[in-house]
């Protein structure tokens, strides 16, 4: 996994490059599910790019700010934005692009988004099945590349309610 460092300009460049790659790859999508996954990834990348821009702007003000108060405020902004970005690297779960399965292990229940109710979880599921690269029209390889370059993990999964074969 990528070791987090403070090179936010490199992160900004990598994320921007991946955004262009995802936009280009989306043109070849042949199904709505793949387009939906691409759109969600584009939205997530846009959020991360915005955060890195704000952080870079705060770093600039820290150095070039006219007043001490302006530099202190920029330092605080840089700290909190940096913490939010670092959370993306440190959190154990992946950012889900399609379905997300919320499980309360204390009560053995899962949240059914369709019915907007908690339901009993048993050995028959449900569980998340990761979509294959062909089903996602090549997005799977891009997700692997993003993880390799940045350490931020994305997943495109569907909730499966059926028993496995």
C-alpha positions in Angstrom: 0.0 0.0 0.0 1.1 3.5 -0.8 2.7 5.2 2.2 1.1 8.6 2.8 3.3 11.6 2.4 2.8 15.3 2.2 3.3 15.7 -1.5 -0.1 17.1 -2.3 0.9 18.4 -5.6 1.8 14.9 -6.8 -1.5 13.6 -5.4 -3.4 16.4 -7.2 -1.6 15.5 -10.4 -2.3 11.7 -10.0 -6.0 12.3 -9.2 -6.5 14.7 -12.1 -4.8 12.2 -14.5 -7.1 9.4 -13.2 -10.1 11.6 -13.6 -9.2 12.2 -17.3 -8.6 8.4 -17.7 -12.0 7.6 -16.2 -13.8 10.1 -18.4 -12.2 8.6 -21.5 -12.9 5.1 -20.4 -16.6 6.0 -19.7 -17.0 6.7 -23.4 -16.6 3.0 -24.1 -19.2 1.8 -21.6 -21.9 -0.5 -23.0 -24.1 -0.8 -19.9 -25.8 1.5 -17.3 -24.2 -0.3 -14.4 -20.7 0.5 -15.7 -21.7 4.1 -16.4 -23.0 4.5 -12.9 -19.8 3.2 -11.4 -17.8 5.5 -13.6 -20.0 8.5 -12.6 -19.6 7.7 -8.9 -15.8 7.4 -9.2 -15.7 10.7 -11.1 -17.7 12.4 -8.3 -15.3 10.9 -5.6 -12.2 11.9 -7.6 -13.6 15.4 -8.0 -14.1 15.7 -4.2 -10.5 14.6 -3.6 -9.2 16.9 -6.2 -11.1 19.8 -4.7 -9.6 18.9 -1.3 -6.1 18.9 -2.6 -6.6 22.2 -4.3 -7.8 23.7 -1.1 -4.9 22.2 0.8 -2.4 23.6 -1.8 -4.0 27.0 -1.5 -3.7 26.9 2.3 0.0 26.0 2.0 0.5 28.9 -0.3 -1.2 31.3 2.1 0.9 29.9 5.0 4.0 31.0 3.1 2.8 34.2 1.4 0.1 35.4 3.7 0.2 39.1 4.5 -0.7 38.8 8.2 0.1 36.4 11.0 -3.6 35.7 11.5 -4.0 34.9 7.8 -1.1 32.5 8.0 -2.4 30.9 11.2 -5.9 30.4 9.7 -4.3 28.8 6.6 -2.2 26.5 8.8 -5.4 25.3 10.6 -7.2 24.8 7.2 -4.2 22.8 6.0 -4.2 20.6 9.1 -7.9 19.8 8.9 -8.0 19.2 5.1 -4.8 17.1 5.5 -6.6 15.0 8.2 -9.6 14.5 6.0 -7.3 13.3 3.1 -5.3 11.1 5.4 -8.5 9.4 6.5 -8.9 8.1 3.0 -5.6 6.3 3.2 -6.1 5.0 6.8 -9.7 3.7 6.7 -10.0 0.0 6.4 -13.0 -0.1 4.1 -13.1 0.7 0.5 -15.1 3.5 -1.0 -18.1 1.7 -2.6 -19.1 2.9 -6.1 -22.2 0.8 -6.5 -23.9 -1.0 -3.6 -22.9 -0.8 0.1 -23.9 -3.3 2.6 -24.3 -1.9 6.1 -24.1 -4.6 8.8 -24.7 -4.2 12.5 -22.8 -7.2 13.9 -24.0 -6.5 17.4 -27.6 -7.3 16.4 -26.8 -9.5 13.3 -28.9 -7.2 11.1 -28.2 -5.5 7.8 -29.8 -2.3 6.4 -32.0 -2.9 3.4 -31.9 0.3 1.4 -34.8 -0.7 -0.8 -37.2 -1.1 2.1 -35.3 1.3 4.3 -35.5 -1.2 7.2 -33.1 -3.3 9.2 -33.4 -7.0 8.4 -32.0 -10.2 10.0 -28.7 -11.4 8.7 -28.3 -15.1 8.3 -25.9 -17.6 6.7 -27.7 -17.2 3.4 -26.6 -13.6 2.9 -26.8 -11.0 1.7 -23.2 -10.2 0.9 -21.2 -8.1 -1.6 -20.0 -9.5 -4.9 -17.3 -7.5 -6.6 -18.1 -6.8 -10.2 -15.6 -8.1 -12.8 -13.5 -5.8 -15.0 -15.5 -6.8 -18.2 -18.8 -6.0 -16.5 -17.4 -2.6 -15.6 -16.0 -2.0 -19.1 -12.4 -1.8 -17.9 -12.9 0.2 -14.8 -11.6 -2.6 -12.6 -8.0 -2.1 -13.8 -8.3 1.7 -13.3 -9.4 1.1 -9.7 -6.4 -1.2 -9.2 -4.1 1.5 -10.6 -5.6 4.2 -8.4 -4.9 2.0 -5.3 -1.4 1.3 -6.5 -0.6 5.0 -7.1 -2.5 6.7 -4.2 -3.4 3.9 -1.7 -7.1 5.0 -1.9 -9.3 2.0 -2.4 -12.4 1.9 -4.4 -14.7 -1.0 -5.1 -17.6 -1.7 -7.4 -19.8 -4.3 -5.7 -23.4 -5.4 -5.9 -25.5 -6.8 -3.1 -26.2 -10.5 -3.7 -29.2 -12.0 -2.0 -29.0 -15.4 -3.7 -27.3 -18.5 -2.4 -23.9 -19.2 -3.9 -23.6 -21.9 -6.5 
